[in-house]
């Protein structure tokens, strides 16, 4: 599959990247590992005038720590983070989600920033332009109808980052640099809740760091997938506990991961959170398995994970 | 669109070439350098048939731009043999019958080479984890895993 024409520039600093973005009047995209973006451009789901490669910005690859945070550069690869002892020690939920991400070769190329900023997915959207044109363009690309659910008023594509669900359970935050300066925000605020445009980043902004509170947690991640490798999640369930708080996140069944606080580990809390998760999740007929199956797996995956973690704690 | 001059080491040879900004590494290898070992399967980074070593790491060359690899070292399946002598992985794939249609084989062998370069004595689980990056529609994988295992154990 042939790429369309675009310009290519390498940035060696954030300022240089921002200046390049301005030069192309906003019609440029930042490139990290490219494992999500390059296929999207091949399918004509993104049509940038220019790509700005961020891999020359070496300060974005490091993992640092202070008293409060583990500070991860957005260009750290999934594979590098899997091997980082801080991840295993403080955030086992993140270790588990990293290990479930795609396959080994793509883990070596894909970055955590790119993984968080992967676009929403749908069986009727992640297709070639030729294929999509034959059905009539859908809501996500500015068309007038949803090809997954006829009559749907909004896009129902799924946000499929395994790691976002995991990081939300440990209250991760992000640093963003843009034309108007830098800002720090909770990871949850990155998501618009709209599948058509899933992120709240302003034009030109770059996700520079992921910050994880440096507190020891217990946790895990369970992923529904057809194959043990490569696949995106059909459902992802992340659970973490630190001190008294227990937090659950459910991903890949809507435009963002959904987060729920649990009162504790006892049966009633689990029962309550499962009911909330089932009521909130929005699985649609836009993956390779039945919608009812994905919906039915929500309580099973939550319960399985919670019981495993409770068992490990004993 | 203006071409970009890159310098890259391919199978030990230093190559200077002009690439289009939207040219993939796979297109550069196959069309410009005529190294047609790496294959285009899905073209979307999902199948692994285009795998080459990029600075030692197995990498899907169909979703990497040629312009991204300026200054890097690339090894393709053509770079594994020593003169007339095939690489032990290539011998082992033949001996174990790990090749059927052969389309995935270059990517499989390069992925296995990446693993054995990192880990001289991988467990069967580690071999399965690494090799599950690549798709094969014919063999059912068993013979491929056996071929990699045999190569690893013969090197001990």
Contacts between the chains, C-beta under 8 A, distances in Angstrom:
chain1	res1	chain2	res2	distance
A	1	B	43	3.8
A	1	B	44	6.9
A	1	B	62	8.0
A	3	B	22	4.0
A	3	B	23	7.6
A	3	B	24	6.7
A	4	B	22	6.5
A	5	B	1	5.0
A	5	B	20	7.6
A	5	B	21	7.4
A	5	B	22	5.4
A	6	B	1	7.5
A	6	B	21	6.0
A	6	B	22	5.5
A	7	B	1	6.5
A	7	B	2	7.7
A	7	B	21	5.5
A	8	B	4	6.5
A	8	B	21	3.6
A	8	B	22	7.5
A	8	B	65	6.4
A	8	B	67	4.6
A	31	B	65	8.0
A	31	B	68	7.7
A	34	B	63	5.6
A	34	B	64	6.4
A	34	B	65	7.3
A	34	B	68	7.5
A	35	B	45	5.6
A	35	B	60	7.8
A	35	B	63	6.2
A	38	B	24	7.9
A	38	B	45	7.0
A	38	B	63	4.1
A	38	B	64	7.5
A	38	B	65	7.4
A	39	B	44	4.2
A	39	B	45	5.6
A	39	B	63	6.1
A	42	B	43	6.4
A	42	B	44	6.3
A	42	B	63	7.9
A	43	B	44	7.6
A	51	B	21	7.5
A	51	B	65	7.5
A	53	B	67	7.8
A	53	B	68	6.1
A	55	B	68	7.1
A	103	B	48	8.0
A	103	B	132	6.0
A	103	B	133	4.0
A	104	B	58	7.7
A	104	B	129	5.9
A	104	B	130	5.3
A	104	B	132	7.5
A	104	B	133	4.9
A	105	B	48	6.3
A	105	B	51	6.5
A	105	B	57	7.9
A	105	B	58	4.8
A	105	B	59	6.8
A	105	B	60	6.3
A	105	B	111	6.5
A	105	B	133	3.9
A	105	B	134	7.7
A	106	B	45	6.8
A	106	B	60	7.2
A	106	B	133	7.1
A	108	B	57	4.8
A	108	B	58	7.0
A	108	B	59	7.2
A	109	B	57	7.5
A	109	B	59	5.9
A	109	B	60	7.2
A	109	B	64	7.7
A	228	B	132	6.5
A	229	B	132	3.8
A	229	B	133	6.6
A	230	B	46	6.2
A	230	B	132	7.6
A	230	B	133	7.2
A	230	B	135	7.8
